[in-house]
Amino acid sequence: MKNVRRNKKNQAQILKACIKTPNHLEVRGPVEVRQGVHLDIGSNVIIGPGAVFYGDGLISLGNNVQILDDFMVFASKSAGVSIGDNTLIGPRCYVNDSDHEKALGSDIISQGIVSSPISIGKGCWIGANVTILRGAIIHDGAVIGAGAVVKGEIPANAIAVGVPAKVVKYRE
């Protein structure tokens, strides 16, 4: 997507320009698409108010994705974030494919950034206030409980909760 000056008046138009197919996109309130981010949006997507898309990488939303209020996602050029079809993301979730290096002997602020792709599968349910960190892979049909922090891999159809997120059972 071409870099364009973004302001509150053109956010919905920017999002609509990212749709892969000419089907429905519903933007339910003000959203922010920061300069440099690349969006690939499927059809029949709903994005709640307060969503923020930023970074210089690709953020891919599949078909029939629903994102509730105050979602924030960062994607770096070297990694990216993919959200599969028919996935529901609760309010106030945070997804970030990057992290600071933490070597001893140097201030963290002066160190580099490390990035790893994030993949959220098809048919997942991400509860409210979930944080998804770099390198996370959430397989198809998984449920992530409210307030969880996900780093690593969550198997298909698993229900994971806690900090860090741990599988407590599987969908029946």
MARDOVO-78202 format. One line per field, with one value per residue: z, y negated, x of N, C-alpha, C in turn; residue in three letters; residue number from 0. Coordinates in steps of 0.02 Angstrom, whole numbers, plus 50000, padded with zeros to 5 digits. Atoms other than C-alpha are relative to their C-alpha. Last residue first. Layout:
<recs>
n.up: c(Z:...)
n.north: c(Y:...)
n.east: c(X:...)
ca.up: c(Z:...)
ca.north: c(Y:...)
ca.east: c(X:...)
c.up: c(Z:...)
c.north: c(Y:...)
c.east: c(X:...)
residu: c(Ala:...)
num: c(NUM:...)
</recs>
This chain:
<recs>
n.up: c(50012:50020:50072:50028:49943:50020:49998:50019:50072:50016:49953:49956:49962:49960:49929:49957:50028:50048:49971:50042:50016:50033:50043:50037:50011:49962:49985:49947:49953:49959:49931:49951:50015:50053:49971:50050:49980:50009:50060:50010:50041:50031:50014:49966:49984:49950:49956:49958:49931:49951:50018:50049:49966:50039:49959:50023:50023:50023:50032:49996:50058:50034:50052:50050:50047:49988:50044:50013:49942:49979:49929:49976:49993:49930:49985:50025:50019:50038:50024:50012:49967:49991:49949:49953:49958:49933:49949:50011:50046:49963:50041:49960:50022:49971:50001:50069:50027:50044:50030:50031:50023:50022:49972:49983:49957:49952:49960:49937:49943:50009:50044:49968:50043:49955:50025:50028:50072:50017:50011:50042:50024:50026:49962:49988:49949:49958:49956:49940:49942:50005:50035:49964:50047:49980:50059:49991:50007:50062:50002:50043:50020:49998:50020:49966:49952:49952:49955:49944:49946:49951:49993:50043:50055:50005:49987:50057:50056:49986:50003:50070:50027:49975:50053:50052:49978:49949:49968:49937:50009:49941:50002:50000)
n.north: c(49935:50006:50005:49947:49969:49961:49927:49958:49995:50037:50017:50057:50020:50057:50005:49986:50005:49950:49973:49966:49929:49998:49944:50023:49956:50019:50071:50032:50030:50052:50011:49981:50004:49957:49977:49964:49960:49929:49978:50022:49948:50024:49951:50018:50070:50036:50032:50050:50010:49981:50009:49957:49981:49968:49976:50004:49934:49989:49934:49969:49989:49937:50008:50048:49968:50020:50055:50043:50033:49980:50012:49956:50028:50006:50022:49950:50033:49952:50030:49952:50019:50069:50040:50029:50054:50010:49983:50007:49957:49979:49970:49972:50007:49947:49935:49980:50023:49951:50025:49951:50031:49952:50016:50066:50045:50030:50053:50016:49992:50012:49956:49979:49967:49976:49979:49933:50004:49964:50038:49958:50032:49956:50004:50066:50043:50029:50053:50014:49995:50025:49957:49987:49956:49961:49969:49934:49948:49998:50042:49962:50033:49954:50024:50061:50022:50034:50045:50018:50045:49989:50058:49990:49956:49940:49940:49990:49972:49929:49964:49993:49948:49934:49951:50001:49971:50041:49973:50035:50061:50042:50062:50059)
n.east: c(50032:50071:50013:50041:50034:50059:49990:50056:50012:49940:49947:50013:49941:50022:49982:50057:50068:50024:50062:50048:49990:49935:49981:49942:49942:49942:49990:50039:49953:50032:49979:50050:50072:50027:50063:50038:50058:49990:49964:49931:49969:49939:49947:49938:49983:50040:49951:50033:49977:50050:50071:50034:50062:50052:50055:50069:50019:50069:50007:50066:50043:49991:49949:50023:50047:50070:50019:49942:49973:49933:49992:49947:49933:49979:49931:49952:49938:49961:49938:49946:49938:49977:50035:49952:50029:49971:50050:50072:50037:50059:50052:50055:50069:50041:49967:49985:49936:49968:49938:49956:49938:49950:49934:49973:50038:49955:50032:49966:50046:50071:50037:50062:50048:50053:50065:50009:49983:49940:49938:49958:49939:49948:49939:49969:50030:49948:50026:49960:50045:50069:50048:50062:50032:50058:50029:50030:49951:49963:49940:49955:49938:49943:49935:49981:50050:49957:50036:49957:50014:50052:50043:50059:49980:50041:49959:49955:50039:50015:49937:49984:50044:49982:49992:50050:50062:50032:50059:50010:50039:50002:49962:50042)
ca.up: c(51144:51152:51236:51414:51527:51398:51472:51437:51531:51622:51620:51504:51358:51282:51146:50981:50883:50990:51070:51027:51103:51191:51240:51389:51455:51519:51455:51400:51233:51133:50993:50838:50719:50794:50895:50850:50952:50888:50957:51096:51107:51249:51294:51372:51317:51247:51084:50998:50854:50698:50584:50652:50738:50673:50741:50651:50749:50784:50880:50916:50949:51104:51159:51255:51344:51423:51398:51510:51511:51347:51338:51155:51137:51073:50910:50839:50947:50975:51109:51151:51227:51172:51112:50951:50853:50713:50564:50442:50506:50585:50519:50597:50523:50538:50458:50412:50588:50637:50785:50834:50953:50983:51076:51040:50958:50809:50706:50566:50433:50301:50350:50424:50370:50453:50349:50414:50444:50615:50662:50665:50806:50845:50950:50885:50828:50665:50576:50426:50297:50166:50191:50241:50191:50281:50263:50399:50350:50412:50558:50535:50679:50708:50748:50758:50703:50544:50444:50292:50166:50005:49858:49883:49952:50060:50091:50012:50139:50280:50203:50173:50355:50413:50298:50413:50567:50478:50374:50248:50118:50101:49958:50000)
ca.north: c(51535:51389:51437:51411:51305:51252:51123:50936:50852:50774:50863:50955:51076:51174:51287:51318:51320:51307:51146:51106:50981:50819:50782:50671:50705:50571:50652:50832:50884:51005:51109:51159:51154:51138:50991:50963:50832:50776:50602:50575:50587:50489:50530:50395:50473:50649:50712:50833:50932:50992:50986:50968:50827:50815:50696:50671:50645:50482:50428:50245:50170:50102:49920:49922:50082:49996:50097:50216:50359:50400:50368:50352:50261:50349:50362:50451:50353:50393:50302:50341:50209:50285:50463:50537:50654:50761:50820:50818:50810:50667:50641:50524:50474:50519:50422:50267:50253:50271:50182:50214:50123:50166:50034:50102:50268:50353:50469:50570:50635:50655:50647:50500:50478:50352:50329:50231:50051:50027:49975:50024:49945:49991:49864:49907:50084:50167:50284:50386:50457:50478:50495:50355:50343:50197:50125:50005:49862:49718:49758:49824:49758:49802:49696:49793:49950:49986:50114:50191:50280:50363:50296:50424:50402:50253:50131:49979:49998:49972:49811:49749:49784:49686:49535:49406:49449:49416:49514:49443:49576:49715:49826:50000)
ca.east: c(49258:49379:49543:49603:49713:49842:49961:49971:50113:50028:49862:49743:49747:49603:49670:49579:49742:49900:49964:50146:50265:50228:50048:50003:49828:49710:49552:49570:49646:49539:49617:49519:49666:49841:49908:50090:50180:50350:50337:50212:50022:49942:49762:49651:49487:49482:49560:49442:49516:49425:49576:49751:49844:50022:50153:50318:50480:50569:50724:50761:50930:51013:51026:50861:50913:51062:51221:51318:51191:51109:50921:50872:50707:50552:50456:50302:50179:49994:49892:49711:49597:49432:49411:49479:49366:49438:49336:49483:49662:49760:49938:50065:50233:50419:50563:50462:50396:50213:50133:49951:49834:49651:49550:49376:49333:49413:49303:49381:49260:49396:49579:49673:49855:49970:50128:50276:50329:50248:50072:49888:49786:49606:49511:49339:49302:49355:49234:49293:49174:49310:49497:49616:49799:49878:50052:50110:50224:50117:50006:49831:49726:49544:49391:49230:49142:49239:49139:49221:49107:49158:49259:49397:49573:49524:49666:49582:49441:49566:49631:49453:49408:49561:49530:49453:49554:49717:49840:49960:49986:50113:50063:50000)
c.up: c(49945:49985:49989:49926:49978:50062:49980:50000:49985:50025:49972:50039:50040:50046:50031:50075:50052:49975:49949:50040:49961:49988:49970:49961:49963:49990:50043:50014:50050:50050:50033:50072:50058:49996:49944:50035:49939:50019:50000:49940:49978:49963:49967:49991:50034:50012:50048:50048:50036:50072:50058:49986:49949:50046:49954:50052:49980:49978:49984:49967:50016:49943:49961:49943:49945:49947:50016:49955:49980:50059:50027:50073:50018:50001:50075:50016:49979:49975:49966:49969:49994:50037:50008:50045:50049:50034:50071:50062:49997:49952:50045:49952:50044:49973:50028:49997:49930:49971:49958:49968:49973:49977:49986:50025:50020:50041:50054:50034:50068:50065:49993:49951:50041:49954:50057:49979:49966:49926:49990:49987:49963:49973:49976:50041:50009:50047:50044:50039:50066:50065:49998:49957:50035:49942:50023:49934:50007:50001:49936:49990:49959:49977:50008:49978:50039:50048:50051:50042:50050:50059:50051:50013:49949:49938:49991:50007:49939:49942:50012:49990:49926:49971:50025:49950:49945:50017:50052:50031:50068:49984:50066:50000)
c.north: c(49994:50070:49994:49988:50056:50032:50034:50073:50048:50042:49962:49985:49937:49983:49940:50000:50021:49986:50048:50025:50027:50074:49987:50060:49964:50042:49989:49929:49961:49975:49943:49989:50023:49995:50039:50029:50032:50045:50075:50032:49974:50058:49963:50051:49994:49929:49956:49975:49948:49994:50022:49982:50036:50019:50028:50027:49996:50071:50011:50068:50031:50007:50065:49992:49952:50031:49983:49941:49957:49959:50021:49980:50055:49969:49992:49983:50053:49964:50055:49964:50052:49996:49931:49952:49977:49940:49996:50018:49985:50037:50025:50025:50038:49997:50058:50071:50028:49970:50056:49965:50054:49962:50053:50001:49940:49950:49979:49945:49991:50011:49979:50042:50023:50028:50025:50014:50067:49990:50046:49962:50052:49960:50046:50006:49935:49949:49978:49943:49993:50012:49969:50041:50025:50041:50046:50024:50070:50055:50011:49957:50049:49961:50054:49978:49938:49965:49972:49951:49991:49953:50009:49942:50009:50039:50065:50063:50012:50032:50074:50039:50011:50055:50071:50056:50004:50031:49951:50023:49967:49937:49964:49938)
c.east: c(49949:49973:49925:49992:49953:49971:49935:50020:49942:50059:50058:50064:49984:50058:49966:50015:49949:49928:49971:49940:49941:50013:50069:50027:50056:50063:50061:50020:49958:50051:49960:50018:49957:49924:49965:49939:49967:49942:50010:50033:50068:50032:50058:50057:50067:50024:49960:50053:49957:50021:49956:49928:49958:49942:49947:49950:49926:49991:49927:50004:49933:49950:50013:50051:49980:49956:49927:49984:50060:50023:50068:50015:50050:50070:50011:50073:50052:50063:50041:50059:50055:50067:50030:49963:50053:49970:50027:49960:49926:49955:49943:49947:49951:49928:49958:50029:50010:50064:50029:50060:50046:50062:50053:50072:50042:49960:50049:49961:50035:49962:49927:49961:49940:49946:49956:49929:49992:50014:50060:50064:50042:50059:50055:50064:50038:49968:50058:49967:50037:49962:49931:49953:49937:49974:49944:49970:49972:50053:50040:50062:50041:50062:50054:50068:50018:49954:50050:49961:50058:50005:49944:49952:49943:50020:49962:50042:50044:49963:49988:50065:50015:49956:50017:50008:49947:49933:49974:49935:49995:49961:49996:50044)
residu: c(Glu:Arg:Tyr:Lys:Val:Val:Lys:Ala:Pro:Val:Gly:Val:Ala:Ile:Ala:Asn:Ala:Pro:Ile:Glu:Gly:Lys:Val:Val:Ala:Gly:Ala:Gly:Ile:Val:Ala:Gly:Asp:His:Ile:Ile:Ala:Gly:Arg:Leu:Ile:Thr:Val:Asn:Ala:Gly:Ile:Trp:Cys:Gly:Lys:Gly:Ile:Ser:Ile:Pro:Ser:Ser:Val:Ile:Gly:Gln:Ser:Ile:Ile:Asp:Ser:Gly:Leu:Ala:Lys:Glu:His:Asp:Ser:Asp:Asn:Val:Tyr:Cys:Arg:Pro:Gly:Ile:Leu:Thr:Asn:Asp:Gly:Ile:Ser:Val:Gly:Ala:Ser:Lys:Ser:Ala:Phe:Val:Met:Phe:Asp:Asp:Leu:Ile:Gln:Val:Asn:Asn:Gly:Leu:Ser:Ile:Leu:Gly:Asp:Gly:Tyr:Phe:Val:Ala:Gly:Pro:Gly:Ile:Ile:Val:Asn:Ser:Gly:Ile:Asp:Leu:His:Val:Gly:Gln:Arg:Val:Glu:Val:Pro:Gly:Arg:Val:Glu:Leu:His:Asn:Pro:Thr:Lys:Ile:Cys:Ala:Lys:Leu:Ile:Gln:Ala:Gln:Asn:Lys:Lys:Asn:Arg:Arg:Val:Asn:Lys:Met)
num: c(171:170:169:168:167:166:165:164:163:162:161:160:159:158:157:156:155:154:153:152:151:150:149:148:147:146:145:144:143:142:141:140:139:138:137:136:135:134:133:132:131:130:129:128:127:126:125:124:123:122:121:120:119:118:117:116:115:114:113:112:111:110:109:108:107:106:105:104:103:102:101:100:99:98:97:96:95:94:93:92:91:90:89:88:87:86:85:84:83:82:81:80:79:78:77:76:75:74:73:72:71:70:69:68:67:66:65:64:63:62:61:60:59:58:57:56:55:54:53:52:51:50:49:48:47:46:45:44:43:42:41:40:39:38:37:36:35:34:33:32:31:30:29:28:27:26:25:24:23:22:21:20:19:18:17:16:15:14:13:12:11:10:9:8:7:6:5:4:3:2:1:0)
</recs>
